[in-house]
């Protein structure tokens, strides 16, 4: 009976969850838990270990097997489903404090005037300089309805901001159309909502020339969600191979209404784990995407849940999983096809080049205030060719510019705002414009640009 129930709750650990304390399990649960470990743990457990208390037993198992109290269990599920109490930001550690790398729409942080790129220096008077992400979060988060006073560096200005905490339901998928008609989709987690949200985002962006799917920093989630995501790729016929102690199982993709027919790039990094690695490994094995970035986390252990009478749960590693070609994931990870320190920009560049059969020049290094001189092969008026020219920030959208004529065959492209240092851009001149003699151009041109 236990085995049947467990198969309904199969999931992959979300590695973003920090290690939780393991309180003593109530005596009424101990026999159930020990029997569960004895029967289902991925490796046979020494019988003498099972005679010890549960805290000692879990200390001897792998780091992904643990016991949750009722509250910890709810927190764990909420984290996979992107449900939090907080201010609605993504953060990373920097020298000065905590950098906001994302501020979500309709969040308390957004409403309080915080923006991506701001740096939180202190929370309620406590400096966050030198503190780990986990430590900093303890000062920023709190109960719904309470507030936190933040000292924030916004550009060169130092501001004090009060933000009220509330329960936030974040999306598991977001997307946008990048410059040059490239679809960009970011998967934050693999939750119960991911397939439906991915279908909505992809359908909204339908008609793009290529796709870039981003699972960087995605810690994983439910196995079923990874099967559903792989169901968007018609050429993938197997998701993973799972090796339990006494049996092996293959898990197939779950077919979806929408499918990716255009070329796909997948972005990965060292924080892409579990379900992210399932998707990356399968797409790589079936040549269904080109992987950009760095080697993934390397978590190839699958967990199952056993709910307990007190409302808590045991999360136990029950199998090792491998890619469809039986490549090992645990402690190895998935290696990218193209190693890249800026995978989004690199994938965007390649997508633009592959989607357009244009003449491509060598990269040009320029200053942020550069005015570009465009030399044409024949006389033309600026206004007649302006709609055929795009200045695109790689990994982003089009950049607005003014276009003027220096002489009949030389144009000056002047960006309306300074270009960002250490970012890459691309000037695209599409064919189809006419010169003064009424002749239509047939050759497109691409000029990559690196801002110093």
HUNORRA-V518058 format. One record per residue. RES is the residue in three letters. PSI is psi in degrees with one decimal (none if undefined). Layout:
((RES:PSI) (RES:PSI))
//
This chain:
((UNK:-42.1) (UNK:-44.6) (UNK:-42.2) (UNK:-40.2) (UNK:-39.4) (UNK:-36.6) (UNK:-17.8) (UNK:-10.8) (UNK:26.3) (UNK:132.2) (UNK:166.3) (UNK:139.8) (UNK:135.0) (UNK:109.0) (UNK:-3.7) (UNK:-17.9) (UNK:126.2) (UNK:160.0) (UNK:127.8) (UNK:154.8) (UNK:155.2) (UNK:89.4) (UNK:161.2) (UNK:134.4) (UNK:142.1) (UNK:143.9) (UNK:-33.5) (UNK:-23.4) (UNK:-16.5) (UNK:-46.2) (UNK:-39.7) (UNK:-45.5) (UNK:-44.9) (UNK:-39.3) (UNK:-39.7) (UNK:-46.1) (UNK:-43.5) (UNK:-37.6) (UNK:-30.2) (UNK:-9.6) (UNK:146.8) (UNK:-32.5) (UNK:150.2) (UNK:132.5) (UNK:136.4) (UNK:125.2) (UNK:-31.8) (UNK:-29.6) (UNK:-35.3) (UNK:-10.8) (UNK:-10.6) (UNK:175.7) (UNK:161.5) (UNK:-33.0) (UNK:-44.1) (UNK:-40.7) (UNK:-48.9) (UNK:-30.8) (UNK:-26.2) (UNK:-9.8) (UNK:-175.8) (UNK:162.7) (UNK:-11.7) (UNK:-10.0) (UNK:129.7) (UNK:171.9) (UNK:135.0) (UNK:135.4) (UNK:174.3) (UNK:-46.1) (UNK:-41.0) (UNK:-36.8) (UNK:-42.9) (UNK:-41.3) (UNK:-40.9) (UNK:-48.1) (UNK:-39.7) (UNK:-37.2) (UNK:-39.7) (UNK:-38.6) (UNK:12.2) (UNK:38.7) (UNK:119.9) (UNK:160.8) (UNK:122.4) (UNK:-152.3) (UNK:-6.5) (UNK:51.7) (UNK:157.2) (UNK:138.8) (UNK:158.5) (UNK:156.2) (UNK:134.4) (UNK:174.4) (UNK:-41.2) (UNK:-25.4) (UNK:-122.6) (UNK:117.0) (UNK:134.3) (UNK:106.2) (UNK:-5.9) (UNK:135.7) (UNK:117.0) (UNK:147.3) (UNK:145.3) (UNK:19.5) (UNK:161.3) (UNK:-37.9) (UNK:-43.3) (UNK:-42.9) (UNK:-26.1) (UNK:-0.9) (UNK:15.3) (UNK:150.5) (UNK:158.1) (UNK:133.5) (UNK:-18.3) (UNK:152.2) (UNK:121.7) (UNK:119.1) (UNK:-34.7) (UNK:156.9) (UNK:121.0) (UNK:40.6) (UNK:-5.4) (UNK:122.0) (UNK:136.8) (UNK:3.2) (UNK:128.6) (UNK:-6.1) (UNK:147.1) (UNK:167.1) (UNK:-44.9) (UNK:-42.2) (UNK:-45.3) (UNK:-39.0) (UNK:-35.7) (UNK:-26.1) (UNK:-28.0) (UNK:-38.9) (UNK:169.9) (UNK:-170.1) (UNK:149.6) (UNK:137.2) (UNK:-15.9) (UNK:168.9) (UNK:162.1) (UNK:134.3) (UNK:119.4) (UNK:140.0) (UNK:121.1) (UNK:134.3) (UNK:112.4) (UNK:98.9) (UNK:-117.5) (UNK:2.6) (UNK:142.5) (UNK:119.7) (UNK:146.8) (UNK:126.1) (UNK:132.3) (UNK:126.7) (UNK:129.6) (UNK:132.6) (UNK:147.2) (UNK:168.8) (UNK:129.8) (UNK:131.9) (UNK:103.4) (UNK:151.6) (UNK:150.0) (UNK:-13.7) (UNK:136.1) (UNK:155.4) (UNK:164.0) (UNK:163.5) (UNK:114.7) (UNK:164.7) (UNK:139.7) (UNK:14.8) (UNK:47.2) (UNK:128.9) (UNK:129.3) (UNK:125.4) (UNK:127.8) (UNK:127.5) (UNK:115.7) (UNK:-30.3) (UNK:171.4) (UNK:89.0) (UNK:-178.0) (UNK:-22.7) (UNK:-9.4) (UNK:-46.3) (UNK:-44.2) (UNK:-41.4) (UNK:-38.9) (UNK:-39.6) (UNK:-42.3) (UNK:-45.2) (UNK:-46.1) (UNK:-39.8) (UNK:-38.0) (UNK:-33.8) (UNK:4.0) (UNK:137.7) (UNK:-0.5) (UNK:162.1) (UNK:-34.6) (UNK:167.6) (UNK:143.4) (UNK:117.6) (UNK:129.0) (UNK:114.2) (UNK:22.4) (UNK:137.5) (UNK:15.2) (UNK:113.9) (UNK:-6.8) (UNK:-145.4) (UNK:-135.3) (UNK:139.6) (UNK:-44.0) (UNK:-36.7) (UNK:-37.2) (UNK:-36.7) (UNK:-38.6) (UNK:-41.9) (UNK:-42.2) (UNK:-20.1) (UNK:-11.5) (UNK:-8.0) (UNK:104.8) (UNK:-20.9) (UNK:-6.7) (UNK:120.4) (UNK:-7.8) (UNK:141.5) (UNK:-58.9) (UNK:165.9) (UNK:124.4) (UNK:126.7) (UNK:103.5) (UNK:175.5) (UNK:-37.1) (UNK:8.6) (UNK:161.4) (UNK:140.6) (UNK:146.0) (UNK:138.5) (UNK:123.5) (UNK:156.8) (UNK:153.5) (UNK:115.4) (UNK:139.2) (UNK:159.3) (UNK:-41.1) (UNK:141.5) (UNK:148.8) (UNK:112.2) (UNK:-22.3) (UNK:163.0) (UNK:145.7) (UNK:135.7) (UNK:139.5) (UNK:128.1) (UNK:128.7) (UNK:159.4) (UNK:-172.5) (UNK:-12.1) (UNK:7.7) (UNK:117.4) (UNK:162.2) (UNK:-109.9) (UNK:-33.2) (UNK:-38.2) (UNK:-30.4) (UNK:-48.8) (UNK:-46.0) (UNK:-44.8) (UNK:-42.8) (UNK:-43.4) (UNK:-36.5) (UNK:-44.2) (UNK:-35.2) (UNK:11.2) (UNK:40.1) (UNK:-4.3) (UNK:155.7) (UNK:126.4) (UNK:126.9) (UNK:144.9) (UNK:-135.1) (UNK:165.5) (UNK:138.8) (UNK:177.1) (UNK:-44.8) (UNK:49.8) (UNK:104.9) (UNK:31.9) (UNK:135.1) (UNK:138.4) (UNK:153.1) (UNK:158.9) (UNK:139.7) (UNK:112.9) (UNK:142.6) (UNK:156.4) (UNK:-27.2) (UNK:4.9) (UNK:-8.2) (UNK:-166.8) (UNK:156.7) (UNK:130.7) (UNK:118.7) (UNK:134.1) (UNK:121.8) (UNK:-8.8) (UNK:156.8) (UNK:140.1) (UNK:152.3) (UNK:161.9) (UNK:166.6) (UNK:-30.0) (UNK:13.5) (UNK:34.6) (UNK:136.2) (UNK:141.3) (UNK:-41.1) (UNK:124.0) (UNK:5.0) (UNK:-48.1) (UNK:-178.6) (UNK:123.6) (UNK:140.0) (UNK:157.2) (UNK:-33.9) (UNK:110.0) (UNK:131.6) (UNK:137.3) (UNK:-16.4) (UNK:69.7) (UNK:-34.2) (UNK:-47.2) (UNK:-42.6) (UNK:-43.3) (UNK:-38.0) (UNK:-43.1) (UNK:-49.1) (UNK:-39.6) (UNK:-41.2) (UNK:-41.9) (UNK:-44.4) (UNK:-30.4) (UNK:-12.8) (UNK:120.4) (UNK:71.4) (UNK:159.2) (UNK:126.9) (UNK:128.1) (UNK:169.0) (UNK:153.1) (UNK:139.9) (UNK:128.3) (UNK:129.8) (UNK:169.0) (UNK:162.2) (UNK:-22.9) (UNK:17.0) (UNK:134.4) (UNK:124.4) (UNK:136.4) (UNK:121.9) (UNK:114.9) (UNK:119.5) (UNK:160.7) (UNK:-13.2) (UNK:158.4) (UNK:140.6) (UNK:153.6) (UNK:140.8) (UNK:-44.2) (UNK:-23.6) (UNK:-18.8) (UNK:-9.9) (UNK:-41.2) (UNK:-12.9) (UNK:-1.6) (UNK:135.2) (UNK:137.6) (UNK:115.6) (UNK:130.3) (UNK:120.8) (UNK:128.6) (UNK:3.0) (UNK:-151.1) (UNK:-173.9) (UNK:149.7) (UNK:130.8) (UNK:148.4) (UNK:164.1) (UNK:139.3) (UNK:123.9) (UNK:164.7) (UNK:127.0) (UNK:-40.8) (UNK:-170.3) (UNK:-28.1) (UNK:17.5) (UNK:124.5) (UNK:150.6) (UNK:119.8) (UNK:115.9) (UNK:106.8) (UNK:140.9) (UNK:-17.0) (UNK:158.5) (UNK:142.5) (UNK:151.2) (UNK:128.9) (UNK:147.5) (UNK:21.4) (UNK:153.9) (UNK:145.0) (UNK:172.1) (UNK:128.5) (UNK:125.9) (UNK:128.5) (UNK:107.9) (UNK:149.0) (UNK:168.5) (UNK:-11.0) (UNK:156.4) (UNK:142.8) (UNK:-177.0) (UNK:-19.9) (UNK:4.0) (UNK:8.1) (UNK:133.9) (UNK:133.8) (UNK:145.1) (UNK:-7.9) (UNK:123.5) (UNK:159.3) (UNK:140.1) (UNK:128.5) (UNK:102.5) (UNK:144.0) (UNK:130.8) (UNK:121.2) (UNK:126.5) (UNK:none))
//
